[in-house]
Amino acid sequence: MYKRSEVKNIVLTIMSQLMPKEVQISRIEFEGPEIAIYIRNPKILAEHPEIARDIAKKLKKRIVIRTDPAIRKSKKETEEIIKQLVPPEAGIKEIKFDEVLGEVIVKAHKVGLVYGKGRSIYNKILAETGWRLNVVRVPPVDPRDLDTLNKIIDYMLSQSSYRLSFLRSSGERIHRGVIFENRYVRITGLGGFMEVGRSAILVETGESRVLLDVGINPGGDGFSLYPRLDIEQLKPEELDAVIVTHAHLDHMGLVPYLFKYGYRGPVYVTKPTRDLMVLLQLDLLDIMQRGNQKPPYTQLEVKKMILHTIPLEYGEVTDIAPDIKLTFYNAGHILGSAMAHLHIGEGLHNIVYTGDFKFGRTRLLDKANTVFPRVETLIMESTYGDRDQPRRDVAELELISTISRTISRKGKILIPVMAVGRAQEILLVLVDALNRKLLPQETKVYIDGSIREVTAIHLTYPELLSTQVRSRILRDENPFDHENVIRVEGRQMREDIAKSDEPAVILATAGMLNGGPSVEYLRMLASDQRNTLVFVSYQARGTLGRRILDGEREITMVGEDGRLEVVKINMEVKSIDGFSGHSDRRQLLAFLANIKPKPKNIILNHGEPQAIYSLAETIRKKSKYLGLPDVRMYTPSILDSVHVAGYA
């Protein structure tokens, strides 16, 4: 470990060895997890980009090259040079400038054509203008569907000075150095242990405190709704970092709450997770306010969170505290979902937190990663630890069969879906079925809630989707769209669809019937026995979806006049397993058999007690087959702590 002053001295020493004097370094700054090197002559580095890579490799730190503001060309000149260098086929839609960070944001239809082969155009723009290129893909969709993404970019640009100040203050904290080495690592479950929902894990070392996920409980109320953030060792203002593995509310729904109570540090995410997280948090606030519930935070805290997010790529090793490095790996669960690898100390301990993961290919995503640099402790989800699910192709056939049967009796099919992940998987299945004429060609598919906007974000990041879906998007196809897929606009259209005699498929949020338009459709469709309610995702305890799945057929709901009414569920209720973004028991065991290297400790979480205990027993019985003969198994409850290294 190095002290902060030593890091700068080491950087300068390495600069003198590897960087030509002609580059003209003006200053070095800590900016979040990166070391920012400001230079006056970017032409040398543009011509020799390997120099920056060599420095980063030598330092084992993230390096960003910024130009001195004095040498940057004007916005007008830069825009003209960009348009000269970038081919028209790239489809540039908009160019914006971040004067504080020295970046030019180019929104374009084809990202690769803007960067150029081997980043040749990127390097030319840097050399000729002094501005660093940041390209954002603009998919060919209704501009309204990109509203949230555009607002995030515009807001961050409007607050560039604050963001630079935050990056520098957090950078000083990250690189503060370790005075006393303490070989101590403790993991405490604050939520999502012996339950599904409100995931939150505190990782403590002698030097640092980091939170892994901060979610809400979709089926909770009162005390069980939020994680246990009230423990003595968790003070928001003293946290070093918050890591969000993916954009489902049970993993990130409470992040803005931390900013309400003093947290001012970084939130590490992938780019899609940042965009989806903001969209769903704002959607949550809207649903709670319309339902006369008091939200735990406001849009003000969501905005504060946006300015503190630091997006990372998969495989990018990043310092997040003086003694902790973070690396994200693909989790295969939803767009941008990540497993978090924490390297603690100088080889002291390595933790892999899977978050929610899928060790199996789907139409939408490739399967989760299994190879890590080192693993001593694995924190693994256990949602389906006590059962195997049908193969995906079997589930798809069952869904199409159920829809066809319902349509034949002139009924409607309501499919409650999570806006992120499940909605896109089901859309791919339905569009494929329509194209292959497996469904009647007049079948209308209505999508309601934030599905359309979330799908647009998927189209923005094709490089993170499955090979088949990615290749179609890059050919300018929209694999989620069909002439029969119709966006629902407002409550009146919702009522018209429900009252119509026309059979239809309705995809509506939320997936557990714990709010959103799916609940409104249920109220209007439940009494007609021709209709079908199809569950395609996990239904957590306490949610309306779980109650119906468990057999409840009379439910109390708010009617059109605002009064409570008893709704009888006469419609067919069907649960189709196999579409989940979680690994089932077979896939969980396959993941353990394939993970390299093998962990010494396994901590099971994110599952109901039966699932966790069953999986733990199965792992013990199959430990030799899995290559885990001496593994230590832990099945903690909320507020239990596990010491995985050293001493306090």
N, C-alpha and C positions, 0 to 999 in steps of 0.2 A: 504494500500500500504506500502511496505517496501523499505528502501534504500538498495543499493547493498550490503554494508557491513553487514547490518542486516540480509539479506537472508543467507549469509554464516554462520553467527553466529547461526541462527535458524537451518540450516542444521546440523551443528556440534552438537547442543544440542539434536536434534532428533536422530542423529546417536548414541550418547552416551546412549540414552534411549532404542533404538530398535535394535541396531546392536552389536553383540558379539565383545568383544575386540580382539578375535582371528582373526577376519577379517583383522585387521591391515591396517587401512586407511592411505594412504601416502599423499594424497592431494585431494582438491576439486576444480573443475574448472567450469566456465560457458562456455558451448559449444553450441552456437546457442540457441535454446529454451530449451535445456536440461541442467541439473546439472549433471556433470560427476564426479563420485566418483571413485578414483583410489585406488585399494587395493592390498595387497601382498599375501593374502590367499583366493583365490576364492572358495576353497573346501566348506567352510561353507555356502556361498551363493548358490552354486550349489546344496547342500543338502537341503537348506531351501530357495527356491526362493520366498517364501511369504514375506521374510524380505524386499526385494527391493520394492515389491508391497505395503507393509504397509507404507514404508517411503514416496513413491510417493503420496499415499492417504493422509497421514498426512500433507505433505507439500503443496499438491495440485499443484505439479510441475512435469514435466517429468524428470525421473531419468534414467541415463545410468550408468551401472557398467563397468568400465574398469580396467584391471589389470596393475600393475606396469611392465614396460618392462623388468625389471631385473628378474622377476620370470617366464617369458614365455619360453616354450621349443623351441628348434630350429625348423625351418620350416620342415626339414627332419623328425624329431621325431614326430612332430604334424601330418604331412601327413600320417605317418605309423599308428598312433593311430586312426585317422579318418577312414582309410581303414579297420582297425580291428573292429571298433565299428559299422560302417554303413554297413548294409546288401548289398550284391552285386546287389540285385534287385532294389536298389535305382538308379543304373545307373549313377554313378559319371563320369562326362566328363572332369572336369578340377578343379584344386584347386589353388587358388591364395591368396596372403597374403598382407594385408594392415598393414605394420609395424608401421605406425604412430598412427592409431586408434586401433590397436590390434585386427583386425578382420581377419578371414579366410573366403574367399569367395569360396563357393563350388557350382559349376554348376552341376546340376544333373537332371535326367529324372523325378524322383519322390521325390518331396520336403518333403512330410510327413515322408517318410522312413528315410530321413537324420536326421530330428529333433527327430524322435522317439516318441512313445506314451507319451503324457503329457510332451513333450520336454525332455524326459529322456536322449537321446543321446546328445542333446545340452548341458545339465547340466554336463554330464560325460566329454565331450570334454573340457568344460570350466574348470572343476575341475582338469583334468589331464594335460592340456596343457597351460592354462592361456589365450587361444585365444577364442574370441567370434565368434560364428558361424553365417554366413550370407549366406543363401541358395538361389540360383537363379534357377528357373525352366528352363530346356532346352527342348523345345518341339521337337518331331520327324519331323523336316522340313529340307529343303535344307539349309545348313549352310549360304548361301548367304543372306537368308531372315532374319538372326539374326545379320547381319553386323553392323547396327547402334547401336543396344543394346550392342553388345560386345565392340564396340568402346567407348561408353559412360562409361562402367565399366572400361576399360583399361585406358582411359584418366583420370578418377577420381583417380584411383590407382597411376598413374604416377605423379599426382599433390596432393598427400596426405598431404604433409607439408603445401602447400598453403591453402588447404581446412581446416586443423586444425587451422591455423592462422586466417582464415576467421570466422570459427565457434566461436573462442574465442573472436574476436573483436566484432562480432555481439551479442554474449552472454553478453558481458559487456554492450552493448547498450540496449539490451532487459531488463536486470536486473538493469538498472541504477537508478531505484527508482523515485518516484514522489515527488518533493519538494512542489509545490503548486497544490492543487486539483482544477481543473476547470471543472465544470459540464456543458460541452459544446460538442455537437456532430453535425457536419454539413456534409451533403452528396451533392456532386457536380457531375453532369453528364458531362463527357468529351467526350463521344461518345456513340452511341447506344441508344440515347434518341430521340423519334419521328423518328426513322430509325432503320434499321437492318444492323449491321456492325460496325466496329471499337469500340467495347464495351470497355469502360473504366470509372471507377467511383472512385472519390477521397473521402475518409472518413477521416475527420479531428476531432481531439479532442484538448483540450487545451495542450496536451502533445505529441500527435503522429499524423503521416500522413501515411495512407495506401492506396495503389492502388488495386482495384478489377478489374482484367483483363486489358490487354493492346493489343487490336486487330487492324486489318486493315480493311478497307472497300472494300469488293470484287468487288463492282460496282462503286467505287469512283475513282476520279482522281484529281490531283492537291491538293487543300486545303481540300477537303472532303475525301481524302484517309486515313488520320491518325487522331487519337483523338486529342483533343485540349490540348496538353501538354505544351502549351506556356503561361498558366495563371501564374499570379504572385506568388500564394501560392504553386505552384508545382515546387520544385527544386529537381532534381533527387538525388543529394548528401544528401538531408535532409530527404528523405523518410525512414520510418522505415521498410516497408515490401511491397512486391508485392505478390498478391494472384492470382493464375490462376485456374479458375474453370474447364476448360477442353481444349482439344487440337484441337480446330478448329481455323483457322487463324483469324477469326473475333473476337476472344477472346484472342489470345496469339501471334499473328503474329508480334507484335512490341516490345515484351519484350526485345530482345537483344539491341534494339535501346537505351534503358535506360542506358545500360552499356557503350555505346558509349559516353554518355554525363554525366558520373560521378556517376551513381548509383553503389553502392558496397554492398548492403544489400541482405537479403535472398529473394528467390522466393519460395513460398510455393505451392506445387502441390501434387497430388497423384503419385505413382510410374509410372503407365501407362501413365499419362499425361506428365510426364517428358520425357519418351522415345518417345512418339508420337509427342510431341512438337518439339523436336530436329529434328526428321525425316522430319516433314512438313516444318519447317523453312529452313532447308538445301535444300529441294525440291523447296521451294519458291525462294530462291536465284538462283538456277539453272535455273528455268523457266524465271525469270526476266533477267538474264544475256543473255540467249539465245534469248530473245525477245528484246535485246538492250535497256532494261530499267535499270535505275540506282537504285540498291538496297539501302534501308535505313541503312543497316548495312552489316557487312561481317561475314565470318566464325569465325573470331577472337572474335567477340562479342558473337556469339553463344557458343563458347567454354567457355568464361568467365561466361556466364549465367549458363552453366552446373555445374560449380564449386560452384555456389551460390544457387543451388536448394536444398531444404530441403523437402524430400518426407514425407507425413503424411498418416496415415491410416484413414479410416472412423471412426468417433466417438472418435478420439484421441484429447483430450483438450490440447492446446499448447499456451504458452505465446509467442506473437510475438512483443509486445511492453510493456512498463511498465504498461499501463492501458488497454491493449486489449488481450483477449484470442480468439484463432481461433479453431473451430471444423468443420471438413468436414463431410457431409452426402451425401449418394447416391442420385444422381440427375436423374438416369435412361435415360440419353440422349445419351451418348456414353461411351465406356470403360473408366473407371476412372473419369468420370464427377462427379462434386461435387457441392452441395450447401454449401455456406460459412456462418457459424454462428459466429458472432462477439459479444463477451461479453465485454462490455466496462465499465471500472471503477468497483468499489465495488457495483455492482448491479445497476449502473446508467442507462444503456440502452443496449438493445440487438437487433442486426440487423441480419436478414436472407436474403442473396442475393441468389436467386435461380439459377443464370446463366441460361443456357438453360436446361430445364428439361422435362421429360416425365412422366406424372402421369397415366401410363397404361403399362401393361406388353407387351413385344414384344418377338419375337423368341430369341433375343440376350440378353436382359437385364430385370431385375426386375424393377417394377415401383418405382418412387421417394419416398423418405422418407417424412413423414408428422409430426413427433413428435420431438419437440425440448425442451430444458430446459426452455427457456423463449424467447418470441418474442414481441418486441414493434413495430418494423418497419420491414416490408416485402418489399424487392425490387424484383418485379416479372416480368419475361419476358411475352410478349404479342404478339408474332409472329402471332399466329392464333386466336387472341382475338375476331375477328369478324366473325368466321366461324367454323363449325363443319366438321370433316373429316370422310370419310367412315370408317367402321370397317376394321381392318387389314386383316381379312380373305376375305372380299369383294375385297380389293385392290389386294391381291395376286391372286385371280381368274381372275381379270381384266388384270393383268400383263401376266399371263400364256396365257390367251386368245389372247392378243395382239401379243405376241411372236408367237403363233401357226398360227395366221392369216398371219403374215408377212412371216413366213417360207413357208407357203403353196403357196405363190406367188414368192418364190425363193429370197426373200429379206433378208436384214441384219437389226438387231435391235441394235441401238446405245443407250446405257444407260449411260449418264454422271453421275458419282457418286462422292461424297466426299470419299476420301480414308479411312477415319475413320468413322465407324458407318454405313452409308448407304450401302457401298460396302459389308460389312459383312452380313447385313440384307438381301440384294438381293441375295447374294451367298447362304445363307441358304435356301431361297425360291427356287432358281433354282436347287440346288443339291437335295432338297426334291422332286421337280417336276420330275427330271430325274430318281431318285430312284423309284418313284411311277408310272413312265411311263406316266406322264401327258404331256410330251413333246416327240417328236420323238427321239428315242434313238441315232440317229446319230447327234443330235444337239450339236454343239461345242460352248463352252462358253469361250471367250478369255478375260483375265484380263490384263490391261495395266496401267502403272504408278506405284505408290508406294503401290498398293493394296496388293500384295503378302507379302511385308515386314510388312505392318500394320497388316495383318491377323496373321502373326507369333507372333506379340506382343500380340494379343488377346489370342493366344494359351499359352502364357507365364503366363497369369494371369487368369486361369480358375475360381478361387474363386470369381471373380468379375462379372462373366457372369451368365445367367439364369440357373436355376437348371438343365433343360434338356440338354443344351449345355455343362455345366460344367461336368455333369456325363458322357457324351460321351467322352469328352477330357480325363478325368481321367481313362477311359477304353481304352486309347490309340487310340481312333478314332479321325479323323479330320473331323468335321462336315461341314467344308467349302470346302472340296475337293471331287473330282470325276474324273474319268479317262477322262471325256470330258472337264474338266476345264483346260485350257492351258494358260501358262504364255507367254506373248508377249516379245520377246527379240529384241529390237532395231527397228529403223525406217523402215528398209527393210522388216521385217516381217509384220509390220503395213501396208505397201503398198500392200504386197502380199495378206493379208487378205481382204483388201478393193477391190482389183481387181479380186479376186476369184469369181467364179460362185456359190460357195458353200454358202448356207444360214448359218448364225451364229448370236450369241448374243455377243455383245462387251460391257464389263464394262470398262470404262476408266475415269480417273481423268482429269479435275476437274469438280465438279458437277454443276457449274453454267456457264460452257463454258467460263470461264475467264482465260484460259491458260491450258497448259498440253496437253496430247495426245488426249483428247476428241475433241479438236478443230481441230486437224489434221484429225481425222476420219470424222468429220462433213464436212470438205472441200472435202474429197474424196467421200463421200456417199450422199451428199445433193441432187445432181441432179437426182438421180434415184428414181422414184416414187414407186418402189417396196420396198424400205427401210423405216424404221420407226425410228424416234427420240422419245425416251421415257424419260420424266422428272419424277423423283421419289422424288425430294426434292425441298425445297423452292428456288425460283429464285429471288435474291435481285435486287432492282431497279438499273439500270445502267449496269447490266451484259448482255452479249450476250444472255444467256439463257432467261432472262426476255424479251428482245426485240423480240426474236423468239416466245416466249409464247404469247406475246401481239399482234402477227400477222405479224411481219416484215418477208418478204420472199426474199429479196435481201440484201445480206450483203457483205461488203468488207473484204477480207482476204488476207493473204500473201500466194502466190502460191509456187510451188516447186522451181521455179527459183528465188525466193526472191522478185518478183514484186507483187504489189497489183492487185487483180483480184476480179471481182464481181461474187459472187456465188449465184445461184438461188436455193432456197430450195423447191424442188419438192417432197421430201420425206414426208411421213405422220408424223405429229407432234402430240404427245399424252402426256398429263399430267395425271399421276395417283396419286391422293391424297390418303393418308392413310399410307404411309411408313415413314412419317416424325418422327424425333426424338424429335420434339417439341410437347407440349400439345396443343390440339385444344381447342376451347371455352368450350366445355362440360367438358374436363379434367381439365382445369384451374379452373372452378367453383367447380368441385369435390374436387380439391386440397384445395381450400379455405374452403370448407365445412368440410374437414377432418383435417386441420392443427390444432395442439395443441401445446401450447395455442394459442388463437386468437390474431392477431396483432391489435394495435391501429391505425397504419398508414400503408397504402399500396402505394408504389411508382411503377408506371408501366413504363417499358422500353422495349427495344428490340422489337419494332414493328413499322410499318408505322402508321402515324397519324390516319387513319381511324380505324385500328385495336385497337389502344390504346383507342381512344375516345369511340368506341363501347363497349369495355370491361369494361371501367370505368362506363359507364351508366348502363350496365347489372348488375355489382356488386352493384351499388347504389339501383337499383330496387329490387334485390334479397338479400339485406343485412341482413334482419331478418332471412330469410331461411338459409343463410350461417352462421348464428351465429355472424354476424358483424354489429349489429344495429347502433353502434356509430363510425364506422371506418371513418378515414379521408383519402380521396383519393387525390393523387397527380399525375399529368401528365406533368412533367417538360420537357423542351427542353434542348438542349446542352447548357452548361454553367449556367443553372439555379441551384441554391442551395436550399436545404431544411434543415432547422434547426429542428432536431428531438428531441433535448434534451438541456435544460439549456440555457445559454446565452454566448455571446462572451466575 
